[in-house]
Amino acid sequence: MARVEAEYFGGLGEQWASVWEGGEVVLGPLHLPDGEALPAEGSPISRALRRLGVVAGAGEDEFSAVGLERHRATEDWLN
């Protein structure tokens, strides 16, 4: 199970992620604060999704690979 959170506005923001397996934290908690460079291993959300087995194709990230891009904007959640 993963808990992921992103808070962005106008291109600025932060991400958090943690992954549990068998009741134990196996990744995180990870945090990417506003203004910090993206680490080579990827964003907290991408790392959490990879830990769950998500494989991104060419030209996409793990977030898009599982269809979460349809939830990027809060106003789109009702569609």
C-alpha positions as CSV (number, residue, x, y, z in Angstrom):
1,M,0.0,0.0,0.0
2,A,1.2,3.5,-0.8
3,R,0.3,6.9,0.4
4,V,1.2,9.7,-2.0
5,E,0.5,13.4,-1.8
6,A,1.3,16.3,-4.0
7,E,0.6,19.9,-3.4
8,Y,1.3,22.2,-6.4
9,F,0.1,25.6,-7.6
10,G,1.6,27.5,-10.4
11,G,4.4,25.0,-10.9
12,L,5.6,25.3,-7.3
13,G,5.0,22.7,-4.7
14,E,6.0,19.5,-2.9
15,Q,5.5,15.8,-2.8
16,W,5.4,13.1,-0.1
17,A,5.2,9.3,-0.3
18,S,5.5,6.2,1.8
19,V,5.0,2.5,1.0
20,W,4.0,-0.3,3.4
21,E,4.2,-4.0,2.9
22,G,3.0,-6.5,5.5
23,G,2.3,-3.7,7.9
24,E,5.9,-2.4,7.8
25,V,7.2,0.8,6.1
26,V,9.4,-0.4,3.3
27,L,9.9,3.0,1.6
28,G,9.9,6.5,3.1
29,P,8.6,8.6,4.3
30,L,10.0,10.5,1.3
31,H,9.6,14.3,0.9
32,L,10.5,16.6,-2.0
33,P,10.2,20.2,-0.7
34,D,9.5,23.1,-2.9
35,G,12.6,24.4,-4.6
36,E,14.6,21.3,-4.1
37,A,16.1,19.6,-7.2
38,L,14.5,16.3,-8.3
39,P,16.8,13.5,-7.1
40,A,18.3,11.1,-9.7
41,E,16.2,8.2,-8.5
42,G,13.0,10.3,-9.2
43,S,10.2,12.0,-7.3
44,P,8.8,10.5,-4.1
45,I,5.6,9.5,-6.0
46,S,7.5,7.8,-8.9
47,R,9.6,5.9,-6.4
48,A,6.6,4.7,-4.5
49,L,4.8,3.6,-7.6
50,R,7.9,1.8,-8.8
51,R,8.1,0.0,-5.4
52,L,4.5,-1.2,-6.1
53,G,5.7,-2.6,-9.4
54,V,4.7,0.1,-11.9
55,V,6.8,0.3,-15.0
56,A,6.7,3.5,-17.1
57,G,7.0,3.3,-20.8
58,A,9.1,5.6,-23.0
59,G,8.1,9.2,-22.6
60,E,6.0,8.8,-19.5
61,D,6.5,8.7,-15.8
62,E,5.0,6.2,-13.3
63,F,2.2,8.7,-12.4
64,S,1.0,8.7,-16.0
65,A,1.6,5.0,-16.5
66,V,-1.1,4.1,-14.0
67,G,-3.5,6.8,-15.2
68,L,-3.2,9.2,-12.3
69,E,-2.7,12.1,-14.7
70,R,-6.5,12.3,-14.9
71,H,-6.4,13.4,-11.2
72,R,-3.7,16.1,-11.5
73,A,-6.3,18.9,-11.2
74,T,-8.8,18.9,-8.3
75,E,-11.5,20.2,-10.5
76,D,-11.2,17.1,-12.8
77,W,-11.9,14.7,-9.9
78,L,-15.7,14.8,-10.5
79,N,-15.4,13.8,-14.2
